[in-house]
């Protein structure tokens, strides 16, 4: 699922070589850019304008900002990055790849946008986020982020005490059911062709969770267009006001193939592996947010972006010092040793 946000005025793409290009204008990318801009680094954020949480009415579980619309958090974030000289450019990255190093041996990357514009950067922060791969059940996608939810911490309080259905996608849905059972006593688990062992069935029965093995064929709406239930393969309609789906998650990798980043299978999807502060196996490239931590909420993604931004600034500081020393050495080899 990808929903575009409302348009905003884009900055001009910087000319020459910038210290860092951040690919992705969500919480991780903007916070990484904020740290870099406050460190007086030239930084450009490339924002495709389709954040994962765009359909949601509000962000929850984020201290001091609980209940704030996602679009408002991003608007404030863009303003704050720009306040320190950073640029936020609306565009889609179609390629990012290593380029010839500078004369002093520092890394260089070329990032190309869909409209043909290009920018050269010393470092790259990948913060592209992820997409949720929903089951192909008619009517499910239209309620995504409202009556069809995925996270009990992001949406749970808002759907408490409602008749909730868990549409199973695999083993991860079993624990999903226990988490949503904390929020409602009226919970139905639709196995939808997935396995459910006898131990789990007994545990569900102990918690009063109803299990239905007949496959779900479509989501049913009421006359006003609100989610009213799900239709089964035998024609029966089971009334539900909310459907929870532990959808597999896939990091957004399009256009990044040239960087040579590894993509790995994780328990809940596929993402970029990363080390401390978002480092990757590719020198000069960092990753932060949902592209590497599939279950991170907004606060955790923003924090990861900040850590990556600080680490990028640190490596740049070392590179700047190395270059300065090299210049002195080349001008006067004896002076460099004094």
C-alpha positions in Angstrom: 0.0 0.0 0.0 1.3 3.5 -0.9 -0.8 6.6 -0.5 0.5 10.0 -1.7 0.6 13.0 0.7 -0.6 16.4 -0.3 1.9 18.4 -2.5 4.2 21.0 -1.0 6.7 23.5 -2.4 9.9 21.6 -3.3 13.3 23.0 -2.9 15.7 23.3 -5.8 18.1 20.4 -6.2 21.5 21.5 -4.9 24.3 21.9 -7.5 27.8 20.5 -7.0 28.6 17.9 -4.4 26.7 17.8 -1.1 27.8 16.1 2.1 24.8 13.8 2.2 21.7 12.8 0.2 18.9 11.3 2.3 16.6 9.1 0.2 13.2 9.2 1.9 11.3 12.0 3.6 9.7 10.3 6.5 10.5 10.4 10.2 13.9 8.6 9.8 15.0 10.6 6.8 14.0 14.0 8.1 15.5 13.4 11.5 18.8 12.2 10.0 18.8 15.3 7.8 18.0 17.5 10.8 21.1 16.3 12.7 23.3 16.7 9.6 22.0 20.2 8.9 22.5 21.3 12.5 26.1 20.1 12.1 26.4 22.5 9.2 26.5 19.8 6.6 25.0 20.3 3.2 22.1 17.8 3.0 19.4 17.1 0.5 16.3 15.0 1.3 14.7 13.3 -1.7 11.0 12.7 -0.8 8.7 10.6 -3.0 5.7 11.8 -1.0 4.2 8.4 -0.2 4.9 7.6 3.5 3.6 4.3 4.8 1.3 6.0 7.4 -0.3 8.5 5.0 -3.8 6.8 5.4 -3.8 7.1 9.2 -5.6 9.9 10.9 -3.0 10.3 13.6 0.3 9.0 15.0 0.0 7.3 18.4 2.5 6.2 21.0 4.8 9.2 20.3 5.4 11.2 23.5 4.2 14.8 23.3 2.9 14.3 19.8 0.3 11.5 20.4 -2.7 12.2 18.2 -0.9 14.4 15.7 -1.7 13.7 12.0 1.3 12.1 10.2 1.1 14.9 7.5 1.5 17.5 10.2 4.6 15.8 11.7 6.2 15.7 8.3 5.3 19.3 7.6 7.0 20.4 10.8 10.0 18.2 10.1 10.5 19.7 6.6 10.3 23.2 8.1 12.9 22.3 10.7 15.3 20.8 8.3 15.1 23.9 6.1 15.5 26.1 9.1 19.2 24.9 9.3 19.9 25.1 5.6 18.9 21.6 4.6 16.9 21.1 1.4 13.8 18.9 0.8 13.2 18.0 -2.8 10.1 16.3 -4.1 11.1 13.5 -6.4 11.5 9.8 -7.0 15.0 8.2 -7.1 15.4 5.9 -10.0 19.1 5.1 -9.5 21.8 5.6 -6.8 25.3 4.3 -7.4 28.9 4.8 -6.5 30.8 7.4 -8.6 34.5 8.1 -9.0 36.1 9.3 -5.7 37.3 12.8 -5.2 40.9 13.8 -5.8 41.7 13.2 -2.1 40.1 9.8 -2.3 36.8 10.6 -0.5 33.7 8.6 -1.5 31.2 9.9 -4.1 27.7 8.8 -5.1 25.4 9.8 -7.9 21.7 9.9 -7.3 19.4 10.3 -10.3 15.7 11.3 -10.2 12.9 10.2 -12.4 12.8 13.5 -14.2 16.5 13.2 -15.1 18.0 15.5 -12.5 21.2 14.3 -10.8 23.0 15.1 -7.6 26.4 14.0 -6.3 26.9 13.2 -2.6 29.7 12.2 -0.3 27.4 9.9 1.8 23.9 8.4 1.5 21.3 7.7 4.1 18.6 5.3 2.9 15.3 5.9 4.7 12.8 4.7 2.1 10.6 2.9 4.5 8.5 0.0 3.6 5.2 -1.2 2.0 2.7 -3.5 3.6 1.7 -6.4 1.3 -2.0 -7.0 2.0 -3.8 -10.2 1.3 -5.7 -10.1 -2.0 -9.1 -9.9 -0.5 -11.5 -7.6 -2.3 -12.5 -4.6 -0.2 -9.6 -4.9 2.2 -7.3 -2.2 0.8 -9.9 0.5 0.7 -10.2 0.5 4.5 -6.4 0.3 5.2 -5.3 2.6 8.0 -8.8 3.1 9.3 -10.9 -0.1 9.8 -8.2 -2.4 8.5 -5.2 -2.0 10.8 -1.9 -3.8 11.5 -0.5 -2.4 14.8 -2.2 -2.8 18.2 0.1 0.0 19.5 -0.6 2.4 16.6 -4.4 1.9 16.4 -5.4 -0.4 19.3 -6.9 2.2 21.6 -9.0 3.6 18.8 -10.6 0.2 18.1 -11.0 -1.0 21.6 -14.2 -3.0 22.5 -15.1 -3.2 18.8 -15.8 -6.6 17.1 -12.4 -7.3 15.6 -11.4 -10.0 13.2 -7.8 -11.2 12.7 -7.2 -12.1 9.1 -4.3 -14.6 9.4 -1.3 -14.3 7.1 0.9 -16.8 8.8 2.5 -17.7 12.2 2.9 -14.1 13.1 -0.8 -13.7 13.2 -1.1 -15.9 16.3 0.7 -13.4 18.6 -1.2 -10.7 16.8 -4.4 -12.2 18.1 -3.2 -12.2 21.7 -2.3 -8.5 21.4 -5.7 -7.6 20.0 -7.5 -9.7 22.6 -6.1 -7.3 25.2 -8.2 -4.6 23.4 -11.5 -6.4 22.9 -13.5 -9.4 24.2 -15.1 -9.9 20.8 -12.3 -11.3 18.7 -12.5 -13.8 15.8 -9.5 -15.4 14.2 -9.9 -16.3 10.5 -7.2 -18.8 9.6 -7.7 -18.0 5.9 -5.8 -21.1 4.7 -2.9 -20.8 7.3 -2.0 -23.5 9.8 -3.2 -23.2 13.4 -1.9 -25.9 15.6 -3.9 -27.6 18.4 -2.0 -25.9 21.2 -2.8 -22.4 19.7 -6.4 -23.4 19.3 -6.6 -24.4 22.9 -5.0 -21.2 24.0 -7.4 -19.2 21.8 -10.3 -21.1 23.4 -9.0 -20.2 26.9 -9.1 -16.5 25.9 -12.5 -16.7 24.3 -11.1 -16.2 20.7 -13.4 -17.7 18.1 -11.7 -19.5 15.3 -13.1 -19.8 11.7 -11.4 -21.9 9.2 -13.6 -21.2 6.2 -11.6 -18.8 3.8 -12.5 -15.2 3.6 -13.6 -14.1 0.1 -14.3 -10.3 0.6 -14.8 -7.5 3.0 -18.4 -6.3 3.3 -19.5 -2.7 3.8 -22.7 -1.3 5.2 -24.9 1.2 3.3 -22.7 4.1 4.4 -19.5 2.5 3.1 -18.1 1.5 6.6 -16.7 -1.9 7.1 -19.4 -4.2 8.3 -17.9 -7.7 8.2 -16.3 -10.3 6.0 -17.9 -12.8 3.7 -16.7 -16.4 3.8 -16.4 -18.9 1.0 -19.7 -20.6 2.0 -21.5 -17.3 1.7 -21.8 -16.5 5.4 -21.1 -13.0 6.5 -19.4 -12.6 9.9 -20.1 -9.1 11.3 -16.9 -7.2 12.2 -16.2 -3.5 12.5 -12.4 -3.9 12.4 -10.0 -6.3 10.6 -6.4 -6.6 11.8 -3.8 -8.0 9.4 -0.2 -8.8 10.2 0.7 -8.1 6.6 4.2 -9.0 5.3 6.4 -5.9 5.0 8.8 -5.2 2.3 11.5 -2.5 2.4 11.3 -0.1 -0.6 14.3 -1.0 -2.7 13.4 0.3 -6.1 16.1 2.5 -7.6 18.7 1.5 -5.0 20.0 -1.6 -6.7 23.2 0.1 -7.9 24.3 0.6 -4.3 24.7 -3.1 -3.9 22.9 -3.3 -0.5 22.0 -6.7 0.7 18.3 -7.4 1.3 17.5 -10.1 3.9 14.5 -12.2 4.9 13.2 -11.3 8.3 10.4 -12.9 10.4 7.9 -10.3 9.2 9.2 -9.4 5.8 12.3 -8.3 3.9 14.6 -5.4 4.7 18.1 -4.0 4.6 20.4 -5.4 7.3 22.3 -2.7 9.3 24.8 -2.4 12.1 25.3 0.2 14.8 23.9 3.6 13.9 22.5 2.3 10.6 25.9 1.3 9.0 25.8 -1.1 6.1 28.3 -3.3 4.4 28.6 -0.7 1.7 31.1 2.1 2.7 29.4 5.5 2.7 25.8 4.2 2.8 23.6 4.1 5.9 20.1 2.9 6.4 17.5 3.9 9.0 13.8 3.5 9.9 11.4 0.9 8.6 13.7 0.0 5.7 15.8 -1.9 8.2 13.7 -2.1 11.3 10.3 -3.3 9.9 8.4 -2.9 13.2 9.7 0.5 14.3 7.1 3.1 15.1 7.6 6.8 14.2 9.6 7.6 17.4 12.0 4.7 16.9 12.4 5.5 13.2 13.2 9.1 14.0 15.7 8.1 16.7 17.4 5.7 14.2 17.6 8.6 11.7 19.3 10.8 14.3 21.8 8.1 15.2 22.6 7.6 11.5 22.9 11.3 10.9 25.4 11.7 13.7 27.5 8.8 12.5 27.6 10.2 9.0 28.7 13.5 10.4 31.4 11.8 12.4 32.8 10.0 9.3 32.7 13.2 7.3 34.6 15.0 10.0 37.3 12.3 9.8 37.4 12.5 6.0 37.7 16.3 6.2 40.6 16.0 8.6 42.3 13.4 6.4 41.9 15.6 3.4 43.3 18.7 5.2 46.3 16.7 6.4 46.9 15.3 2.9 46.9 18.8 1.4 49.4 20.0 3.9 51.6 17.0 3.3 51.5 17.5 -0.4 52.4 21.2 -0.1 55.1 20.7 2.5 55.9 17.1 3.5 58.2 18.3 6.3 55.5 20.6 7.8 53.1 17.7 8.2 55.5 15.9 10.5 56.3 18.8 12.9 
